[in-house]
Amino acid sequence: MMIIMKANATPQQVEAVIEKVKSAGLNVHLSQGVEATIIGAIGETHNIPTERFEGLEGVELVQRITQPYKLASRQFHPEDSVISLPGFNVGGNQIAVIAGPCSVESRSQIMETAIAVKEAGASALRGGVFKPRTSPYSFQGLGEEGLELLAEAREKTGLPIVAEIMSQVQVDLMVKYVDVLQIGARNMQNFNLLRAIGETRTAVLLKRGLSATVEELLMSAEYILAGGNNRVMLCERGIRTFETSTRNTTDINAVPVLKNLTHLPVILDPSHSTGYSEYVAAIARAGIAAGADGLIIEVHPNPAKAVSDGRQSLKPEAFAAMVKQVGQIAQIMGRTLASVEMSSKHGWA
Amino acid sequence: MMIIMHPGAPKEQIDAVIAEIEKQKLSSHPIFGVEQTIIGAVGDGHYVAKEIFEALPGVLEVQRISKPYKLASRQFHPQDSVFELDGFTVGGTEVPIIAGPCSVESKTQIIEIAHAVKEAGANALRGGVFKPRTSPYAFQGLGEEGLEYMAEARAQTGLPIVVEVMAVSQIAMMEKYVDVFQLGARNMQNFNLLRAIGETRTPVLFKRGMSATIEEMLMASEYILSGGNTRVILCERGIRTFETATRNTTDINAIPVLKNLTHLPIVIDPSHSTGDSAYVSSIARAGVAAGADGVIVEVHTDPAHAISDGKQSLTPEAFAKMVKQVKAVAEAVDRRLVSQHATA
């Protein structure tokens, strides 16, 4: 950490900062320039907040040099993390394609969608049963009934299931049903929820918050990793910007940036990051070309009648066309699309 | 356009709005709801400023339904615009790659880079001679001397040259040298400059402003098109967001959105949109995978000693690797790089 003193800081103030650095167990490297004094604090600093020094008298600015996260960093774990799910791996050579409706609406809807996405080449099934809707008057999800339906769809297709968890109180219930807990963008910094999920050993799909920086995303992942759950996948799902022609702005830069900063797999969600079904395939291709480890896509057999996110949902036929295009991009990246065998081979029952 | 009245707006106000609609040679279609009245104003496509209605008493909001630009719109011109440059086309099947340094620094520098990028597969040479630098104390470019060097580089390599124009006063001089004018992000809404470029017949590489929406970009390109200069190439070069891990945020969505809204070609500038040479190849691939018609990349033979943008400049070797990757992606989306052939 670099502590930059104000131009008019007194020698006593500099001395006080040095004492504080030493008391944090760090070594001091002092450099006195013509205009300003800079105090380097050297040692294990990822768990020392910058606030500890920012409030001291005479301090202008405190800058971190090393990353404020550790378990999530590639420095700490140089090899890519490969997370095994029933039937395939995420983060290695295989590209995961998770697909399904925004919300589980009914038995026939989820079964029909599950079979359609499986046929089109999906490797996992998504479906929300607890829905974080902007309006409290919108459909809030089927709850446990929806989980039963997802489990039945898994039974039938062999696809592992990904469902969003919204609250700590849902953890015990959901880990009985789901293969992957999704943490939605609105909960990226729900730290109690992150800690509770860190205590489980269920794989996690952690979505980036709407206005969260890449660093904040990694800090949130650190909460889960710190609890001992190291099966975390990160998801870029678009950020809030001034642009209004799409629902969000896909931060495609985040894909290679995350691959550089962390060993965790990176999944792209072009459905939310664009908000329009006509742009999903183009951004899915872009994501894989940029190095993403997988995709999560909203698919609905009848988007016009979907209770949520119909505008951004692909029909099964459009999804199948997208999978083909993505497969070609994956191939030139030296990767293959993950495919899942039927459930009996994986002992679901 | 839809004119939404305040809840409870009296009949006199509604009538006044309808009268104004008719005065503007539009037809009015009022919808009387329980709480609010909405008045549709329908015309034959002539431009009417929405401000005319916004200021009338009782008006809550005015929403445009049709696009505020015409010449740039795909509705007006359904086929992709394809234009010829020296030795290749932009906007068709070919995906051209424009490469070169941020700034022309010296004759040896630009000649060396021109040969290196040509060798690695570039189809056009970029190089700034008038530089819009954030600090007035930073290197401002070599000016006309730099243009002479660019012309020399073109003579030696056959690569057409792309150079940024910063002011109306530079146009007459630059036209004599350059094949493509670049209009920089900071000048995207310099309307006098846009109009003056519209009067020329030199192709334009038109960069998106740092905080400009796609619609604002298309409106600005309309300035050039309306002057009769139809050879406009749009460029996504990243937008300003809250994210600090990269210099800008590549708005990759803009590629398919623009392909949908306009017939103009769209190229991606991953050098500026990331600001870091480590990420340029990934984003170049992503751009072409998303449907971009070309790539513009900063290349320098000695990035560490570049006068500007060294951090985001590729070495010629890294650029050659990027070209190979982009070629593979282009072929995966049924496009191809410009076929290499000897230039006159």
Interface residues (C-beta under 8 A of the other chain):
Chain A: S211 T213 V214 E215 G238 I239 T241 F242 E243 T244 S245 T246 T249 T250 D251 I252 N253 A254 V255 P256 V257 N260 L261 S273 T274 E278 Y279 A282 I283 R285 A286 G287 I288 A289 A290 G291 Q325 Q328 I329 Q331 I332
Chain B: S211 T213 I214 E215 G238 I239 T241 F242 E243 T244 A245 T246 T249 T250 D251 I252 N253 A254 I255 P256 V257 K259 N260 L261 S273 T274 A278 Y279 S282 I283 R285 A286 G287 V288 A289 A290 G291 Q325 A328 V329 E331 A332 V333
